[in-house]
């Protein structure tokens, strides 16, 4: 059996586990992952990452093989003797090789499309894949349903599946395209300032940088006059670099205070947040919008790019992200599709991405007498997969615990603002 990537292998492993419990019906791996199709336009809701950090998946992709998870940043593979992470493939392949270490940022999203499970003609029809349903409306809205798959005589093909919770794996250029939309949304204050018959009323005014504070003692690092004299690029550069406070002597990222053009809102200070201080009457705390606060429309635009040394160009899947939808909660968005609060909570429950992208899909820590034995086995498996000698033969020792609650895949992107 051939697999397209690690996700497919993990999906088949889950199927094997389900079969051992008597399970019968399995969905193709594409139902767990957002795939990009040229010219496709669809709606997603990005779920807010745990601790505001985006998981970074590291992997190697040797020619003729599926991607293999990199273990360099996994806490169990840290070698205290060398003060480095261990990965056989990082050692075997240099930076010029196709199998060099690669990175993708992983977002968890709600995919609002519907899909049909159909025979995969690229594999002779023996396997299954998914095809987008042309009818985007919920099952209870059957008006003008002209989807040929919905009208198929085979009930298994005509059945519709809601996209739901998926991972969206992004190359650096794709993440930056999504991030550009996020930065645009941060310019709006979405604090709730009232309510009417249609629901909550948000401020909706533009917010702007007012001042910078020390995160530890709340000393003013730059006052409003100094900030106003700085060009936007200079403000951004200052915000993204650690600053040393002259009052307490601690170095950290500055804490930005924003105000909104309503004239009635500003960002609470760290101390006000800690003490749960409420704003004065007629005032409100500024809540900056984000890509987690509304549905986003994504259009896939393909671009061919020639690579030096390669005969065939590669295809870049650029993501054009529109932010024109209304501000909303994920509960409001999913209730339109007939889900109740309990179903929505389950649907949005964060996945354990460290487990999803674990170092080996065959070798499980629970099957070994101790953690180091598992680490040695994974390092040996990595080398064996690419037909090379194991650079860590004999074991290394000094590994930290992999089961202390730390996630692999670091470093992780932060949404600190």
C-alpha positions as CSV (number, residue, x, y, z in Angstrom):
1,X,0.0,0.0,0.0
2,X,1.3,3.5,-0.8
3,X,0.6,6.6,1.2
4,X,0.7,10.2,0.2
5,X,1.9,11.5,3.5
6,X,2.1,10.9,7.2
7,X,-1.5,11.8,7.8
8,X,-2.7,9.0,5.6
9,X,-0.5,6.5,7.4
10,X,-1.9,7.7,10.7
11,X,-5.4,7.4,9.4
12,X,-4.8,3.8,8.4
13,X,-3.4,3.1,11.8
14,X,-6.6,4.4,13.3
15,X,-8.6,2.2,11.0
16,X,-6.7,-0.8,12.1
17,X,-7.5,0.1,15.7
18,X,-11.2,0.5,14.8
19,X,-11.3,-2.8,13.0
20,X,-9.9,-4.6,16.1
21,X,-13.0,-3.2,17.9
22,X,-15.4,-4.4,15.1
23,X,-15.7,-1.0,13.3
24,X,-16.7,-1.1,9.6
25,X,-17.1,2.4,8.1
26,X,-14.0,4.6,7.6
27,X,-13.7,7.9,5.9
28,X,-10.7,8.7,3.7
29,X,-7.8,10.6,5.2
30,X,-8.7,13.7,3.2
31,X,-11.6,14.3,5.7
32,X,-9.0,15.0,8.4
33,X,-6.9,17.5,6.4
34,X,-7.6,20.6,4.3
35,X,-6.4,19.9,0.7
36,X,-5.9,22.8,-1.8
37,X,-7.4,22.6,-5.3
38,X,-6.6,25.1,-7.9
39,X,-9.3,27.8,-8.2
40,X,-11.3,26.4,-5.3
41,X,-13.1,28.9,-3.0
42,X,-14.3,27.9,0.4
43,X,-15.0,29.1,3.9
44,X,-13.1,28.1,7.1
45,X,-13.1,29.1,10.7
46,X,-9.7,29.0,12.3
47,X,-9.8,27.6,15.9
48,X,-7.8,29.5,18.5
49,X,-4.6,27.5,19.3
50,X,-4.1,26.3,22.9
51,X,-1.9,28.9,24.8
52,X,-2.0,31.1,21.6
53,X,0.8,29.0,20.0
54,X,0.7,27.5,16.6
55,X,2.1,24.0,16.3
56,X,5.1,23.7,13.9
57,X,5.5,20.3,12.2
58,X,9.0,19.4,11.2
59,X,9.6,16.5,8.7
60,X,11.9,15.1,6.1
61,X,10.7,14.0,2.6
62,X,13.2,11.6,1.0
63,X,12.7,10.9,-2.7
64,X,10.4,8.0,-3.3
65,X,9.2,7.9,0.3
66,X,6.4,9.5,2.3
67,X,7.2,12.3,4.7
68,X,9.0,11.2,7.9
69,X,8.5,13.2,11.1
70,X,11.7,14.9,12.4
71,X,12.5,14.4,16.1
72,X,15.0,17.2,16.5
73,X,12.7,19.2,18.8
74,X,10.9,16.4,20.5
75,X,11.7,16.6,24.2
76,X,12.5,12.9,24.5
77,X,15.2,13.2,21.8
78,X,17.2,15.9,23.6
79,X,20.8,14.9,24.3
80,X,22.2,16.6,27.4
81,X,25.7,15.6,26.4
82,X,25.6,17.5,23.1
83,X,22.9,20.0,24.1
84,X,21.1,19.1,20.8
85,X,18.1,17.3,19.6
86,X,18.6,14.0,17.9
87,X,17.2,13.0,14.5
88,X,18.9,10.4,12.3
89,X,17.7,12.2,9.1
90,X,19.0,15.6,10.2
91,X,22.4,13.9,10.6
92,X,22.3,11.9,7.4
93,X,21.0,14.6,5.0
94,X,22.7,18.0,4.4
95,X,20.9,21.2,3.6
96,X,21.2,20.7,-0.1
97,X,19.4,17.4,-0.2
98,X,15.8,17.1,-1.0
99,X,15.3,15.2,2.3
100,X,16.6,18.2,4.3
101,X,14.4,19.2,7.3
102,X,11.2,21.0,6.2
103,X,8.6,22.9,8.3
104,X,4.9,23.5,8.2
105,X,2.7,25.5,10.6
106,X,-0.4,23.6,11.5
107,X,-3.8,25.3,12.2
108,X,-6.9,23.6,13.4
109,X,-9.9,24.8,11.4
110,X,-13.6,24.2,10.9
111,X,-14.2,23.4,7.2
112,X,-17.7,24.5,6.2
113,X,-17.8,22.5,3.0
114,X,-19.6,19.3,2.4
115,X,-18.0,16.2,0.8
116,X,-18.9,12.9,-0.8
117,X,-16.8,9.7,-0.5
118,X,-16.1,8.4,-4.0
119,X,-13.9,5.8,-5.7
120,X,-10.3,7.1,-6.2
121,X,-9.8,6.7,-9.9
122,X,-6.1,7.5,-9.7
123,X,-5.8,4.2,-7.8
124,X,-8.0,2.2,-10.1
125,X,-11.1,2.8,-8.1
126,X,-9.9,0.3,-5.4
127,X,-9.4,3.0,-2.8
128,X,-11.7,5.9,-1.8
129,X,-11.2,9.7,-1.8
130,X,-13.4,12.7,-1.3
131,X,-14.9,15.1,-3.7
132,X,-16.5,18.4,-2.7
133,X,-20.2,18.6,-2.8
134,X,-21.4,21.3,-5.2
135,X,-24.4,22.1,-2.9
136,X,-22.9,24.2,0.0
137,X,-26.1,24.5,2.0
138,X,-27.0,22.3,5.1
139,X,-29.0,19.1,4.6
140,X,-32.3,20.8,5.6
141,X,-31.9,23.3,2.7
142,X,-32.5,21.2,-0.5
143,X,-33.4,24.1,-2.8
144,X,-31.6,24.0,-6.1
145,X,-29.5,21.1,-5.2
146,X,-27.9,20.4,-8.5
147,X,-24.9,18.4,-7.2
148,X,-24.5,15.3,-9.4
149,X,-23.1,13.3,-6.5
150,X,-26.1,14.1,-4.2
151,X,-28.3,12.8,-7.0
152,X,-26.2,9.6,-7.5
153,X,-28.1,6.3,-7.4
154,X,-25.6,4.8,-5.1
155,X,-26.7,5.8,-1.5
156,X,-23.1,5.6,-0.3
157,X,-21.9,8.1,-2.9
158,X,-24.9,10.4,-2.5
159,X,-24.4,10.7,1.3
160,X,-23.0,14.1,2.3
161,X,-20.3,14.6,5.0
162,X,-19.7,17.9,6.7
163,X,-16.0,19.0,6.6
164,X,-15.9,19.9,10.2
165,X,-12.7,19.8,12.3
166,X,-9.5,19.5,10.2
167,X,-5.8,20.4,10.2
168,X,-4.6,22.9,7.7
169,X,-0.8,22.4,7.1
170,X,0.8,25.6,5.7
171,X,4.1,26.3,4.1
172,X,5.8,29.4,5.2
173,X,4.5,31.5,2.3
174,X,1.0,30.2,2.9
175,X,1.2,31.0,6.7
176,X,2.3,34.5,5.9
177,X,-0.7,35.0,3.5
178,X,-3.0,33.9,6.3
179,X,-1.1,36.1,8.8
180,X,-1.5,39.1,6.6
181,X,-5.3,38.7,7.0
182,X,-4.9,38.3,10.7
183,X,-2.9,41.6,11.0
184,X,-5.6,43.4,9.0
185,X,-8.2,42.2,11.4
186,X,-6.3,43.3,14.5
187,X,-6.9,46.9,13.5
188,X,-10.6,46.7,14.6
189,X,-11.9,46.8,18.2
190,X,-14.4,44.0,18.7
191,X,-15.3,44.7,22.3
192,X,-19.1,44.2,22.9
193,X,-20.5,47.6,23.9
194,X,-24.2,46.8,23.9
195,X,-27.0,44.6,22.7
196,X,-30.1,45.0,20.5
197,X,-32.8,42.7,19.0
198,X,-30.2,41.3,16.5
199,X,-27.7,40.4,19.3
200,X,-24.5,41.8,20.7
201,X,-23.2,45.2,19.4
202,X,-19.5,45.5,18.9
203,X,-17.4,48.7,19.0
204,X,-16.2,48.2,15.4
205,X,-13.9,51.2,15.6
206,X,-10.3,51.3,14.4
207,X,-7.7,50.9,17.2
208,X,-4.3,52.4,17.3
209,X,-1.1,52.0,19.3
210,X,-1.0,54.3,22.3
211,X,2.0,53.4,24.4
212,X,4.4,50.6,25.5
213,X,4.7,49.3,29.1
214,X,7.1,46.9,30.8
215,X,5.3,43.5,31.2
216,X,6.8,43.1,34.7
217,X,6.6,46.5,36.5
218,X,4.3,48.4,34.1
219,X,6.8,51.2,33.8
220,X,6.2,53.2,30.6
221,X,8.8,52.3,28.0
222,X,7.6,54.7,25.4
223,X,4.8,57.3,26.0
224,X,2.1,58.3,23.6
225,X,4.1,61.3,22.2
226,X,7.1,59.1,21.5
227,X,5.0,56.5,19.8
228,X,3.3,59.1,17.6
229,X,6.6,60.2,16.3
230,X,7.5,56.7,15.2
231,X,6.7,55.4,11.7
232,X,4.5,52.3,11.7
233,X,7.5,50.1,10.6
234,X,9.5,51.5,13.6
235,X,6.6,50.8,16.0
236,X,6.4,47.2,14.6
237,X,10.1,46.7,14.9
238,X,10.1,47.9,18.5
239,X,7.2,45.7,19.4
240,X,8.8,42.6,18.0
241,X,12.1,43.0,19.9
242,X,12.9,42.4,23.6
243,X,13.4,45.7,25.4
244,X,15.2,46.2,28.7
245,X,13.2,48.2,31.3
246,X,15.3,51.0,33.0
247,X,13.1,50.7,36.1
248,X,13.2,47.0,37.0
249,X,16.0,45.9,34.7
250,X,14.1,43.0,33.1
251,X,14.3,42.3,29.4
252,X,11.1,41.1,27.6
253,X,8.8,42.0,24.8
254,X,7.1,45.3,25.5
255,X,3.4,45.3,26.4
256,X,1.4,47.3,23.9
257,X,-1.5,49.5,25.0
258,X,-4.0,50.2,22.3
259,X,-6.9,52.7,22.2
260,X,-9.8,52.7,19.8
261,X,-11.2,55.7,17.9
262,X,-14.5,55.6,19.7
263,X,-12.6,57.5,22.4
264,X,-14.0,55.2,25.1
265,X,-11.7,52.2,25.0
266,X,-8.1,51.1,25.7
267,X,-6.2,47.9,26.4
268,X,-6.2,46.8,30.0
269,X,-2.7,46.5,31.7
270,X,-1.4,43.2,32.8
271,X,-2.2,44.0,36.4
272,X,-5.8,45.0,35.5
273,X,-6.2,41.7,33.7
274,X,-4.8,39.8,36.7
275,X,-7.1,41.5,39.1
276,X,-10.1,41.3,36.7
277,X,-10.6,45.1,36.9
278,X,-13.7,46.3,35.1
279,X,-13.6,49.4,32.9
280,X,-15.2,52.6,34.1
281,X,-18.8,53.3,33.3
282,X,-19.2,54.3,29.6
283,X,-15.7,52.9,28.8
284,X,-14.6,49.5,27.5
285,X,-11.5,47.4,27.2
286,X,-10.2,47.2,23.7
287,X,-10.3,43.7,22.3
288,X,-8.4,43.5,19.0
289,X,-9.9,41.4,16.3
290,X,-8.2,38.3,14.9
291,X,-8.5,35.6,12.4
292,X,-10.1,33.5,15.1
293,X,-13.1,35.9,15.4
294,X,-14.9,35.4,12.1
295,X,-15.3,33.1,9.1
296,X,-12.6,33.6,6.4
297,X,-13.1,33.0,2.7
298,X,-10.1,31.3,1.0
299,X,-9.4,31.1,-2.7
300,X,-6.6,28.9,-4.0
301,X,-4.5,30.5,-6.8
302,X,-1.8,28.3,-8.3
303,X,1.6,29.6,-9.5
304,X,4.3,27.6,-11.3
305,X,7.8,28.2,-10.1
306,X,11.0,27.0,-11.7
307,X,13.6,25.5,-9.3
308,X,17.3,25.5,-10.2
309,X,18.5,22.0,-10.8
310,X,15.0,20.6,-11.2
311,X,13.6,19.6,-14.6
312,X,10.0,20.3,-13.7
313,X,8.6,23.4,-12.0
314,X,6.8,23.2,-8.7
315,X,3.3,24.4,-8.1
316,X,2.7,27.0,-5.4
317,X,-0.7,27.0,-3.8
318,X,-1.2,30.7,-2.9
319,X,-4.1,31.5,-0.5
320,X,-6.1,34.6,-1.1
321,X,-7.8,35.2,2.2
322,X,-10.9,37.5,2.3
323,X,-11.9,39.0,5.7
324,X,-15.2,40.5,4.6
325,X,-17.5,38.3,6.7
326,X,-19.2,39.6,9.8
327,X,-17.7,39.1,13.3
328,X,-19.3,36.1,14.8
329,X,-18.8,33.2,17.3
330,X,-18.0,29.7,16.2
331,X,-21.2,28.6,18.0
332,X,-23.3,31.0,15.8
333,X,-21.6,29.8,12.6
334,X,-22.1,26.1,13.4
335,X,-25.6,26.4,14.7
336,X,-26.6,27.4,11.2
337,X,-25.6,23.8,10.1
338,X,-27.9,22.2,12.7
339,X,-25.4,21.5,15.5
340,X,-26.4,22.0,19.1
341,X,-24.1,23.5,21.8
342,X,-22.8,20.1,23.0
343,X,-22.0,19.0,19.4
344,X,-20.2,22.3,18.7
345,X,-18.1,22.0,21.9
346,X,-17.1,18.5,20.8
347,X,-16.4,19.5,17.2
348,X,-14.2,22.4,18.4
349,X,-12.3,20.4,21.0
350,X,-8.5,20.9,20.5
351,X,-6.6,17.9,19.0
352,X,-3.4,16.6,20.5
353,X,-1.1,17.6,17.6
354,X,2.0,16.2,19.3
355,X,0.4,12.8,19.2
356,X,-1.0,13.3,15.7
357,X,2.5,14.0,14.4
358,X,4.3,11.6,16.7
359,X,7.8,10.4,15.6
360,X,6.7,6.9,14.6
361,X,3.4,5.5,13.6
362,X,4.5,1.9,14.3
363,X,6.7,2.3,17.4
364,X,4.6,3.2,20.5
365,X,6.3,4.3,23.8
366,X,3.9,2.0,25.7
367,X,5.4,-1.0,24.0
368,X,8.9,-0.4,25.4
369,X,10.4,-1.0,28.8
370,X,11.7,2.6,29.1
371,X,11.7,5.8,27.2
372,X,15.3,5.5,26.0
373,X,14.6,2.2,24.4
374,X,11.8,3.8,22.4
375,X,14.1,6.7,21.4
376,X,16.8,4.3,20.2
377,X,14.3,2.3,18.2
378,X,12.8,5.4,16.5
379,X,16.3,6.7,15.6
380,X,17.1,3.2,14.1
381,X,13.8,3.1,12.2
382,X,14.5,6.5,10.7
383,X,17.9,5.4,9.3
384,X,16.5,2.0,8.2
385,X,13.7,3.7,6.2
386,X,16.2,5.5,4.0
387,X,18.6,2.6,3.8
388,X,21.5,4.3,5.7
389,X,23.5,3.3,8.8
390,X,22.1,4.5,12.1
391,X,24.3,7.5,13.2
392,X,23.1,6.9,16.8
393,X,23.7,3.2,16.9
394,X,24.3,2.1,20.5
395,X,22.0,4.7,22.1
396,X,22.8,8.1,23.4
397,X,21.2,8.6,26.9
398,X,20.3,11.7,28.6
399,X,16.9,12.2,27.2
400,X,14.2,14.2,28.9
401,X,10.8,12.9,29.5
402,X,8.5,12.9,26.5
403,X,5.4,12.6,28.6
404,X,5.6,15.6,30.8
405,X,2.9,17.6,29.0
406,X,5.4,19.3,26.6
407,X,4.4,19.3,23.0
408,X,6.8,18.3,20.3
409,X,7.2,20.4,17.1
410,X,8.7,23.4,18.8
411,X,9.6,26.2,18.1
412,X,6.0,27.4,17.9
413,X,4.6,30.6,16.5
414,X,3.1,33.0,19.0
415,X,0.2,35.3,18.7
416,X,1.6,37.6,21.3
417,X,0.7,41.2,20.4
